[in-house]
């Protein structure tokens, strides 16, 4: 868990963590894909809110929503739509959830820079992730395909399963704790293929290469870094990143959501290599 204090309230918030009677910090948990961005947002937010600190932890979108429903956190960071089962469980527990999209992200399919493959059709990617294609020779490369992915608690895992895998993942995929770990693993493996959030791929420089994705035969590959393709929904692995609160949130939680959508928040989102969304209606 990471604690992000207001710089002007460091002593007060440290006392709060030690149980000395200061107001407790805002608790945020969820998507590993969003974690690097949320750290920066939380730091800037805390600096602008004297006396407010933020505790951050990952664990995946599902873990964040579960903790929010349980009352263990105040804000869940989610990299996929809320599931019907999550809304049903919230209602069973007597609470309602509100999801507020604040940024667009794309999931990048990455390979080692020495890999000659430049693009994959979605059907080819699905066959790889299901374990039906196991060697690069079938795709223009050479050698066995090593796979790196995420655990089932991850929103990234869920989105690829829905849009690409459309079945069961091969057990040969090594499930890693976050996008940073996936990028590092592929960078060290000439035969590797993995999937990771856009900001982590941008910050990896030339250590990995993002593949273009072909949606339909005869069409050009789409680049995950193409903002126009992401905003139009053309890139097939585009998703909204959301902050999820209770329908009647704490004032500090409501303020964090508003901050993520204002000018400072949009600036940090763009600096992270993602695409900010204008403030709009939340998703009840």
C-alpha positions in Angstrom: 0.0 0.0 0.0 1.2 3.5 -0.8 0.4 6.5 1.3 0.3 9.9 -0.6 0.0 12.8 1.9 -0.6 16.4 1.4 2.9 18.0 1.7 1.5 20.5 4.1 -0.2 17.8 6.2 2.5 15.2 6.4 2.7 15.2 10.2 -1.0 15.2 10.7 -1.7 12.4 8.3 1.2 10.3 9.6 -0.5 10.6 13.0 -3.7 9.5 11.4 -2.1 6.3 10.1 -0.7 5.7 13.6 -4.2 6.0 15.1 -3.6 9.3 16.9 -7.0 10.8 16.2 -6.5 12.8 13.0 -9.0 12.3 10.2 -8.2 9.2 8.3 -6.9 9.4 4.7 -9.0 8.8 1.6 -8.7 5.1 0.7 -8.3 4.1 -3.0 -7.8 0.6 -4.4 -8.2 -1.1 -7.7 -6.7 -1.4 -11.2 -3.0 -2.1 -11.5 -3.2 -0.5 -15.0 -4.2 2.8 -13.5 -1.9 2.7 -10.5 0.9 4.8 -11.9 -1.5 7.5 -13.1 -3.5 7.4 -9.8 -0.3 7.9 -7.8 0.3 11.2 -9.7 -3.3 12.3 -9.5 -3.4 11.6 -5.8 -0.2 13.5 -5.1 -1.4 16.6 -6.9 -4.8 16.3 -5.3 -3.3 16.0 -1.8 -1.1 19.0 -2.4 -4.3 21.0 -3.3 -6.2 19.7 -0.3 -4.6 20.7 3.0 -5.1 18.0 5.6 -6.1 15.3 3.2 -4.0 12.2 2.5 -4.6 9.3 0.2 -3.7 5.6 0.7 -3.4 3.7 -2.6 -3.3 0.0 -3.3 -3.7 -2.2 -6.4 -4.9 -5.8 -6.7 -7.0 -5.3 -9.8 -10.4 -3.8 -10.7 -12.4 -6.6 -9.1 -10.5 -6.3 -5.8 -11.2 -2.5 -5.8 -14.9 -2.9 -6.3 -15.2 -5.7 -3.7 -13.4 -3.5 -1.2 -15.7 -0.5 -2.0 -18.8 -2.6 -1.5 -17.3 -4.0 1.8 -16.7 -0.4 3.0 -12.9 -1.0 3.2 -12.1 1.8 0.6 -13.7 5.0 -0.5 -12.8 4.9 -4.2 -12.2 2.0 -6.6 -10.2 2.4 -9.7 -11.6 0.3 -12.5 -10.3 -0.3 -16.0 -13.5 -2.0 -17.3 -17.3 -1.5 -17.0 -18.8 -2.5 -13.7 -20.1 -6.0 -13.9 -23.8 -6.9 -13.4 -22.8 -9.2 -10.6 -21.0 -6.4 -8.9 -24.1 -4.1 -9.0 -26.2 -7.0 -7.8 -23.9 -7.6 -4.8 -23.8 -3.9 -4.0 -27.6 -3.8 -4.0 -27.7 -6.9 -1.8 -25.4 -5.1 0.6 -27.6 -2.0 0.6 -25.3 0.3 -1.4 -25.3 1.8 -4.9 -22.2 2.4 -7.1 -21.4 5.3 -9.4 -18.7 4.9 -12.0 -17.2 8.1 -13.5 -15.0 7.7 -16.6 -12.1 10.1 -16.6 -9.6 8.8 -19.2 -9.3 6.7 -22.3 -6.7 3.9 -22.3 -5.7 1.3 -24.9 -4.4 -2.1 -24.3 -1.2 -2.7 -26.3 -0.1 -6.1 -27.5 3.7 -6.0 -27.1 6.6 -8.1 -28.4 10.4 -7.9 -28.1 11.9 -5.3 -30.5 13.8 -8.0 -32.4 10.6 -9.8 -33.3 9.9 -9.2 -37.1 6.1 -9.5 -36.7 4.6 -6.0 -37.1 0.8 -6.7 -36.8 -1.7 -9.3 -35.9 -5.3 -9.9 -36.9 -7.6 -10.1 -33.9 -8.4 -13.7 -34.8 -4.6 -14.5 -34.8 -4.3 -12.9 -31.4 -7.2 -14.9 -30.1 -5.7 -18.1 -31.3 -2.4 -17.3 -29.6 -4.1 -16.4 -26.2 -6.2 -19.6 -26.4 -3.1 -21.7 -27.0 -4.0 -22.7 -30.5 -1.0 -21.0 -32.1 2.2 -21.7 -30.2 5.0 -20.8 -32.6 6.0 -17.5 -34.3 6.6 -19.3 -37.6 2.9 -19.3 -38.3 2.9 -15.5 -38.1 6.2 -14.6 -39.8 8.6 -15.0 -36.9 10.6 -17.8 -35.5 10.6 -19.9 -32.3 8.1 -20.7 -29.6 5.7 -18.0 -28.3 6.1 -17.1 -24.7 3.0 -15.5 -23.2 2.8 -13.0 -20.4 -0.5 -11.7 -19.1 -2.6 -10.8 -16.0 -4.6 -12.6 -13.3 -8.3 -13.0 -13.6 -8.9 -10.2 -11.1 -7.5 -7.7 -13.7 -9.8 -5.6 -15.8 -7.3 -5.9 -18.6 -7.7 -9.7 -18.4 -11.5 -9.4 -18.5 -11.5 -7.1 -21.5 -9.3 -9.2 -23.7 -11.2 -12.3 -22.8 -14.4 -10.6 -23.9 -13.2 -9.0 -27.0 -10.4 -11.3 -28.3 -10.1 -14.6 -26.5 -13.8 -15.4 -26.5 -13.2 -18.6 -24.6 -10.5 -19.8 -22.1 -7.0 -18.5 -21.9 -4.3 -21.0 -22.4 -2.7 -22.1 -19.0 0.7 -21.4 -20.6 0.2 -17.7 -20.0 2.3 -16.4 -17.1 0.1 -14.2 -15.0 2.0 -11.2 -13.7 1.0 -8.6 -11.2 0.8 -5.5 -13.4 1.5 -3.9 -16.8 5.0 -2.9 -15.7 5.9 -6.5 -14.9 4.5 -7.7 -18.3 6.5 -5.0 -20.2 9.7 -6.0 -18.3 9.2 -9.7 -19.0 8.6 -9.2 -22.8 11.6 -6.8 -23.0 13.8 -9.6 -21.6 12.3 -12.4 -23.8 12.9 -12.4 -27.6 10.0 -14.8 -28.0 7.7 -13.0 -25.7 4.2 -11.6 -26.3 2.1 -9.8 -23.7 -0.5 -7.2 -23.2 -0.2 -4.0 -21.2 -1.8 -0.6 -20.6 -0.7 2.2 -22.9 1.1 4.4 -20.4 3.4 1.6 -19.4 4.3 0.9 -23.0 5.0 4.5 -23.8 7.3 4.8 -20.8 9.1 1.6 -21.8 10.7 3.4 -24.7 12.2 1.0 -27.3 12.5 -2.0 -24.9 9.2 -3.4 -26.3 7.3 -2.8 -29.5 3.5 -2.4 -29.7 1.9 -4.5 -32.5 -0.7 -3.0 -34.8 -4.1 -4.8 -34.7 -6.1 -5.7 -37.8 -9.9 -5.8 -37.2 -11.1 -6.9 -40.6 -9.4 -8.5 -43.6 -7.9 -6.0 -46.1 -7.9 -3.1 -43.5 -4.7 -1.4 -42.3 -3.4 -2.3 -38.8 -4.5 0.1 -36.0 -1.9 1.6 -33.7 -2.8 1.7 -29.9 -1.1 5.1 -29.7 -3.4 6.7 -32.3 -5.6 9.1 -30.3 -8.1 9.5 -33.1 -8.6 5.8 -33.4 -9.0 5.4 -29.7 -11.6 8.3 -29.4 -13.5 7.0 -32.4 -13.6 3.5 -30.8 -11.9 2.1 -33.9 -8.9 0.6 -32.0 -10.5 -2.6 -30.7 -8.9 -2.6 -27.3 -9.9 0.9 -26.2 -11.4 1.3 -22.8 -12.5 3.9 -20.3 -10.7 4.2 -16.9 -13.2 5.0 -14.2 -13.3 6.1 -10.6 -16.1 4.3 -8.7 -17.6 5.6 -5.5 -20.8 4.9 -3.6 -23.7 6.9 -5.0 -23.5 9.1 -1.8 -19.7 9.4 -1.5 -17.5 11.1 1.1 -16.9 14.7 0.2 -13.2 13.9 -0.3 -14.0 11.1 -2.7 -16.3 13.3 -4.6 -13.5 16.0 -4.7 -11.0 13.4 -6.1 -13.4 12.5 -8.9 -13.9 16.1 -9.8 -10.1 16.7 -9.7 -9.5 13.9 -12.1 -11.8 15.6 -14.6 -10.6 19.2 -14.3 -7.7 20.9 -16.0 -5.0 19.7 -13.7 -6.3 16.1 -13.9 -6.4 16.3 -17.7 -2.8 17.6 -17.8 -1.6 14.7 -15.7 -3.5 12.2 -17.8 -2.0 13.5 -21.0 1.5 13.5 -19.4 0.9 9.8 -18.6 0.4 9.2 -22.3 -3.4 8.6 -22.0 -6.3 10.5 -23.4 -8.3 12.7 -21.0 -12.1 12.6 -21.1 -14.2 15.8 -20.6 -16.3 15.9 -17.5 -19.7 14.3 -18.2 -22.4 12.3 -16.6 -21.4 9.4 -14.4 -22.6 5.9 -15.0 -25.1 5.0 -12.2 
